[in-house]
Amino acid sequence: MRSLIAALLLGSALATPLPAQEAKQTANLSAPVKRFGRVSYDARSLMVDGQRLVIWGGEFHPFRLPSPDLWRDILQKMKAGGFNTVALYFDWGYHSPKQGVYDFSGIRDIDRLLTMAEEEGLYVITRAGPYVNAELSRGGFPGWLVNQRARARTDDPAYLAAVDEWLTQVDAIVAKHQINADPSRRYGVILHQIENELALTTPAQRRYMDHLAAKARADGITIPLFHNDQGRNGYWTPESSKIDKVVTGPNDLYAFDGYPGGTCTVEGKPTRDVAAPDWGYYGPGGAKGGASASPDTPGFLAEFGGGWFDYWGSNGGYACNAIQRGKRFQRVFYGTNLANGIGIQSFYMTYGGTSWGWLPAPVVFTSYDYGAAISEPRALREKALEMKQLGGLIASVPDLAGMIPAGAVEISSPNIQIYHNKNPETDARFLMVAHKPSNGQTSDVFRFTADLPDGRYSVPMQLNGFDAKWLVAGVALGGHRLVYSTSELQSAQVMDGADLMLFYGRAGEPGQTVLRYASAPKVTVLEGSATSAFDAAKGDLKLDYSHQGRAVLRIEGGGRPPLTLILADEAEGARYWRQEDALVRGPALVRSATVKDGTLALTGDTAEASLLAIWAPKAVRAVTWNGAKVATKAGVAGSYTALQPLAGPADIALPALTDWRVAKGAPEADPAFDDGAWQAIDNRPSASITARPDGQPNMGMDAYGFHDGDVWYRGRFTGTPDARALSLYYGAGGSGLVQAWVDGQFLGEGETPAGLPRPITTGTARFALPAGARSGEHVVSVMVRNNGHNWDLDSDDFHKEARGLISASLEGGPGGRSFAVPIAWKIQGKQGGENLPDVARGPANNGGQYGERMGWHLPGFDDSAWARASVPATQAQAGTNWYRTAFNLAVPKGQDATIALSFGDARIPRSPVRYRVLIFVNGWNMGQFIAHVGPQRTFPIPEGILNHRGRNHVALAVTSDGQPGDALESVRLVTLHTMKGGLPVQMVAAPNAPSDLKE
């Protein structure tokens, strides 16, 4: 994932593509095929078992969905939504709390995940780091690596030894799931990434890349290896590249990422200020203009914008991003890529999920919704349905793989461009019709004239507003020949020797489809309206119609098998689900369709009472839906329809959150607090890149084994008459926090600012000292909240910037100078540091708050002695107070839902009151709410963390400055997504009570 500035520069610099008629072929079409077991490639496409493929992939991060049973839900939605591939990042730090310690169980079981992907019929692209970025704290590096003085992402032996620890573990799992590992395996891992966005290209990094490639091969990974370039720079192209001014590497494929397409304004409104860039056949040529800087390998976008991340202090951009990179954007930009020979595309993100606990990098907050096709609550957005239609075309027309430019097209309008490609083996055509430039907004009626495989044709077209159309021509579909269609193909299937096709178009626009026959066929309009005419000289059957609802035609004879042709408007087409053994209309989601012993077993979800229509093989004698028998009757054109609608979801009654209890959570501020077991701050070596003043000890939290969340410091000093203020230099990430007390008296707090592109992650806070601190012995207590370590996108060890206190001094005297007064410091963070008491929840779950160390966040903690409290609260003490309550849920069985906790007024991005909350649900840290920073106020809790049919516990660590009104607002449960259907979900096993934690 790239930085914002790089993405915006890329979007503006490459905004205007060359006209389609000026195509320049940049791939070496005579390049030999390179084979890696069952996976191979040439300049045109990737192949599996010799079959050319368009890789239509989507990114999913399992670590952002800590409920493994729901991984299958996402994979099934991707498969049903037309994807054939899933790309998976693995977070090194998620699996390794301590050097030499690795965990691949429970929520970290990637072996289970890869098995699920195979079972659901998806190819897999694995992206195992070592560095991934992904808006993760440290870019996915483990916390303990911050203490390594070796320069990361180089060939330093100490760093390589750490990397090899990780790769030995993860490569063994990946190798096991390669498609090469089992000749009978239909799906599996087909591509493997060895590094991510490594922009610098020093000799040390070249040796590092050589090491990574050699390590993968030594670990048994036999599929093609790649690196993801941060933009189309030509970094780390394969050794075989003959292009000047590129940097070669040991990987087999060149891949890059791209995030063009405009941004969202401060007001949260989408912009479309750039056109889709031509990265390939239709670009200016050469290393910078080709689909890749490596003409012997296929065009490969390892990441292409499926949305964009949001950041602390914004106005809330995910809804805007869902629109900005939503319907129409997908047609225009993804289609431009496909036409340019980029046959491997993965859309980042397809499901974003939740950066729970302390996973987020400093720039982002808890939600990683990303405006993706599948929302954070796991709902299909409108854009997901468009992706399903585009994916259906790719699945229905294998000839789209390996296309090359086919020649100029005459167009009657200067506002239009058409990318015209062909398959060299079959001469099948792909025509991508877009505006010129592609972000144009005009409405145009025009004709294009082209030499197609079945003759020269002048075709009427209409293109309204920001849009593009993906058309195919000269294609064999089952037993039929499609000459051309101005409608878009969503599905073509063969059932019992007969053909079934679904075309769609924009509502109200005319459509024309031409099919080739040996003699005049019989055309019967079974539903809707359409006209037909047969040209005996050419053998062309021309069908004219309007896209309005649905028309169904039956075409028989003419030397072809029978054909059922469904002509739909776009909304009607979105109701259909293409499955291997059926075409199903009606439900909100069809997860699977299998035929066994004459029964068609359908599984899926309904959002409301839904009519069901099915086209299936004649052998089907019965139908079930989610295991229940469905009574059917004969429908139109050989279909079955259900006698009764499928039931929708029931209402979910959510309880009010009452019976709150409260306890003070910052006893460390009390001068009498016993810190005898804490570590003493000393002068141990530091790997931090942050300089500290001469004479100061090493106060950085990482040096003491505390890498995430909150950390406490307690110091003792002797007062002096000159002391007027306490100055604290600290590192806290984006929107981080420092609070300070002297002798139990609250001095105040400081915050690092929010914002982009690179938030200010360190700061200095100055607090006036009470008069009594100028003499005698005193205790100073300081809490620092670390909102994540920086990423290392620029390979500059930026992830090693200090966190916690960096230095502390007393100020006073003339000019407020600092002067040396010894302060004897101690430090305490997460209980156990790198030795996790709670292995199941892992390193991201906890920081060093007193309540966390005592297990107050766990569901089995006994809070009966706590005081009762009212929420919303009217006043808070400075520091942290803990609130706990419990509630029961009774979500109806067989119903999928996502329930969330919401704070205050969810309609506004930020509150005038200042406080922040760590949100624990059943012991899991499900995010941080910062009222006055925002924008997130509603926090989804996945089933498996939340018990949908039983008892749940909420613990809130509320941190405030104690000023009037800066206190916890209302807290309530809300339902974000509900469907009848879903999958069985088990509660994720984890410690319940403090006694369950490891010592």
Secondary structure as UniProt FT lines:
FT   HELIX           4..13
FT   HELIX           20..22
FT   TURN            29..30
FT   STRAND          34..36
FT   TURN            37..38
FT   STRAND          39..41
FT   STRAND          46..48
FT   TURN            49..50
FT   STRAND          51..53
FT   STRAND          55..60
FT   HELIX           62..64
FT   HELIX           69..80
FT   TURN            81..82
FT   STRAND          85..89
FT   HELIX           92..95
FT   TURN            99..100
FT   HELIX           106..108
FT   HELIX           110..119
FT   TURN            120..121
FT   STRAND          123..127
FT   TURN            134..135
FT   HELIX           137..140
FT   HELIX           143..147
FT   TURN            152..153
FT   HELIX           157..176
FT   HELIX           179..181
FT   TURN            183..184
FT   STRAND          189..196
FT   HELIX           203..218
FT   TURN            219..220
FT   STRAND          225..229
FT   STRAND          235..238
FT   TURN            239..240
FT   TURN            244..245
FT   STRAND          247..249
FT   STRAND          253..258
FT   TURN            266..267
FT   TURN            281..282
FT   HELIX           286..289
FT   TURN            295..296
FT   STRAND          300..305
FT   TURN            312..313
FT   HELIX           318..324
FT   TURN            327..328
FT   HELIX           330..334
FT   HELIX           335..339
FT   TURN            340..341
FT   STRAND          344..351
FT   TURN            357..358
FT   TURN            362..363
FT   TURN            370..371
FT   TURN            376..377
FT   HELIX           382..396
FT   HELIX           398..400
FT   TURN            401..402
FT   STRAND          404..405
FT   STRAND          410..411
FT   TURN            414..415
FT   STRAND          416..422
FT   TURN            424..426
FT   STRAND          429..435
FT   TURN            438..439
FT   STRAND          443..452
FT   TURN            453..454
FT   STRAND          455..464
FT   STRAND          468..477
FT   TURN            478..479
FT   STRAND          480..485
FT   STRAND          488..495
FT   TURN            496..497
FT   STRAND          498..505
FT   TURN            507..508
FT   STRAND          510..516
FT   STRAND          522..527
FT   STRAND          531..535
FT   TURN            536..539
FT   STRAND          540..546
FT   STRAND          550..557
FT   TURN            558..559
FT   STRAND          560..569
FT   HELIX           570..573
FT   TURN            574..575
FT   STRAND          576..579
FT   TURN            580..581
FT   STRAND          582..585
FT   STRAND          589..596
FT   TURN            597..598
FT   STRAND          599..606
FT   STRAND          613..615
FT   TURN            618..619
FT   STRAND          622..625
FT   TURN            626..627
FT   STRAND          628..630
FT   STRAND          632..634
FT   HELIX           636..638
FT   STRAND          640..642
FT   STRAND          660..664
FT   HELIX           667..669
FT   TURN            671..672
FT   TURN            676..677
FT   STRAND          679..680
FT   TURN            694..695
FT   HELIX           701..704
FT   STRAND          709..718
FT   TURN            721..722
FT   STRAND          723..731
FT   TURN            734..735
FT   STRAND          737..742
FT   TURN            743..744
FT   STRAND          745..751
FT   STRAND          762..768
FT   HELIX           771..774
FT   STRAND          777..787
FT   TURN            793..794
FT   HELIX           798..800
FT   STRAND          804..812
FT   HELIX           814..816
FT   STRAND          817..819
FT   STRAND          824..828
FT   TURN            831..834
FT   TURN            839..841
FT   TURN            843..844
FT   HELIX           850..853
FT   TURN            854..857
FT   TURN            859..860
FT   TURN            864..865
FT   STRAND          867..869
FT   STRAND          879..890
FT   TURN            893..894
FT   STRAND          895..903
FT   TURN            906..907
FT   STRAND          915..921
FT   TURN            922..923
FT   STRAND          924..930
FT   TURN            931..933
FT   STRAND          938..941
FT   TURN            944..945
FT   STRAND          949..960
FT   TURN            964..965
FT   STRAND          971..980
FT   HELIX           994..996
//
